[in-house]
Amino acid sequence: KETTTTHHTNDHVPPIKNSVNDVDSNNGNSENNDANTFTLLLVRHGNSVWNGGQPGTQETFTGWTDVALSDVGVEEAKAMGTQVASLYPPKRGTIDACFTSVLGRATMTAHYCLWGFAEQDWRTEPRQYVSDYRLNERHYGALQGLVKDHIENGNRRNNNNNNNGDGDD
């Protein structure tokens, strides 16, 4: 059985197939009390080279620009795999499905997180691995690639120039 997700607002957008509804949450493990129960983990991508916070980097509007994880981001993703393994011990089975955007920072975070999970066999992916552009970060249009501080400073300058004290706005 194949399920689809219907989007009423954008009929031209194809549905995401093989949704989480198709995943067997029990994974053949009788330890799971309710075969209809899923645990959903939401993980933000690790720090990227445009997130700032590191020497020589500035916080930049990223949007759909495909920038890499920083070294800090790789370590964050690996640590998340360890954290997931501590919350969900091996007797619960492996991760059944992974949904990610198509952006490299998200797919690499998923990679490091999944394979940091102690029981996930590094040679195999979860039974379902769905990568879809509709899970991408918001698109910032003309702001993508611009440094956030520069935008804020530019707005302050424009506001100061427009406020000449004559009462006209």
C-alpha positions in Angstrom: 0.0 0.0 0.0 1.4 3.4 -0.9 0.1 6.5 0.8 0.4 10.1 -0.4 0.1 13.5 1.2 -2.3 15.8 -0.5 -1.6 19.6 -0.6 -4.7 21.6 -1.3 -2.9 24.9 -1.6 -0.5 23.9 -4.3 -2.2 21.3 -6.6 0.8 21.4 -9.0 3.2 20.1 -6.3 3.5 16.3 -6.4 2.7 14.5 -3.2 5.4 13.0 -0.9 5.1 9.3 -1.4 6.1 6.6 1.1 5.1 8.7 4.1 5.6 7.7 7.7 2.2 5.9 7.5 3.9 3.1 5.6 6.6 2.5 8.3 6.2 -0.5 10.5 6.9 1.1 13.9 7.2 -2.3 15.5 10.2 -3.2 13.3 9.6 -6.9 14.2 10.3 -6.1 17.8 7.8 -7.4 20.4 9.2 -5.0 22.9 7.1 -2.2 21.4 3.7 -2.2 23.2 1.7 -0.4 20.5 2.4 -1.1 16.8 0.6 2.1 15.9 2.8 4.4 18.0 5.6 6.3 16.4 8.2 8.5 18.0 8.9 11.6 16.0 12.3 13.3 16.5 12.7 16.7 15.0 16.3 17.8 14.5 17.5 21.1 13.2 20.6 20.8 10.9 23.9 21.3 12.6 25.7 24.7 12.5 26.6 25.6 8.9 29.4 27.9 7.6 26.8 30.7 7.2 25.4 30.5 10.7 28.2 32.6 12.2 29.4 32.1 15.7 32.9 31.0 14.6 36.0 33.0 13.9 35.9 34.5 10.4 32.2 33.8 9.8 29.1 36.0 9.9 25.5 35.2 10.3 24.1 35.1 6.7 20.6 34.6 5.2 21.0 31.0 4.0 17.5 29.9 2.7 17.9 27.5 -0.2 21.6 28.2 -0.7 23.3 24.9 -0.2 26.1 25.6 2.3 28.1 23.0 4.1 28.1 22.1 7.8 30.9 23.7 9.8 33.2 21.5 11.8 31.0 22.5 14.8 27.9 21.3 12.9 29.4 17.9 12.2 30.2 17.5 15.9 26.7 18.6 16.8 25.1 16.1 14.4 27.3 13.2 15.8 26.4 14.2 19.3 22.7 14.1 18.4 23.2 10.5 17.2 24.7 9.7 20.6 21.8 11.5 22.4 19.2 9.6 20.3 20.9 6.3 21.2 20.8 7.1 24.9 17.1 8.0 24.8 16.1 5.0 22.6 18.2 2.0 23.6 19.1 -0.7 21.1 16.2 -3.0 22.2 13.8 -0.6 20.6 15.3 -1.3 17.2 16.8 1.0 14.6 15.4 4.2 13.0 12.7 3.2 10.6 12.4 6.4 8.5 14.3 9.6 8.0 12.8 12.7 6.3 15.0 15.5 5.3 15.2 18.5 3.0 17.4 18.2 -0.1 20.0 20.7 1.2 23.4 19.3 2.0 23.5 20.7 5.6 20.3 18.8 6.4 21.2 15.5 4.6 24.7 15.5 6.2 23.2 16.2 9.7 20.8 13.2 9.1 23.8 11.1 8.0 25.9 11.9 11.0 23.0 11.6 13.4 21.7 8.3 12.0 25.1 6.6 11.9 26.0 8.0 15.3 23.0 6.0 16.6 24.7 3.0 18.0 22.5 0.3 16.5 22.1 1.8 13.0 24.2 -0.2 10.5 26.4 2.3 8.7 26.1 0.2 5.5 22.4 0.6 5.3 20.0 3.5 5.3 16.7 3.5 7.3 14.0 1.5 5.6 12.7 4.8 4.3 14.9 7.8 3.5 12.8 10.6 2.0 14.6 13.8 0.8 12.2 16.4 -0.5 12.6 20.1 -1.4 9.3 20.9 0.5 11.2 20.3 3.7 13.8 23.0 2.8 14.4 26.1 4.9 12.3 29.1 3.8 13.5 30.9 0.7 14.7 34.4 1.5 14.7 35.7 -2.1 17.0 38.6 -2.6 18.2 38.4 1.0 19.9 35.0 0.5 23.6 35.3 0.8 23.5 38.7 2.5 25.0 39.2 6.0 22.3 39.9 8.5 24.2 42.7 10.3 24.7 44.5 7.0 21.0 44.4 6.4 20.1 45.7 9.9 22.8 48.4 9.6 21.4 49.4 6.2 17.9 49.7 7.6 19.1 51.9 10.5 20.9 54.2 8.1 17.8 54.4 5.9 15.6 55.1 8.9 18.0 57.9 10.1 18.1 59.4 6.6 14.3 59.3 6.3 13.8 60.9 9.7 15.0 64.5 9.0 13.0 66.0 11.8 10.6 68.0 9.6 7.6 65.8 10.8 6.9 64.5 7.3 7.2 60.7 7.0 
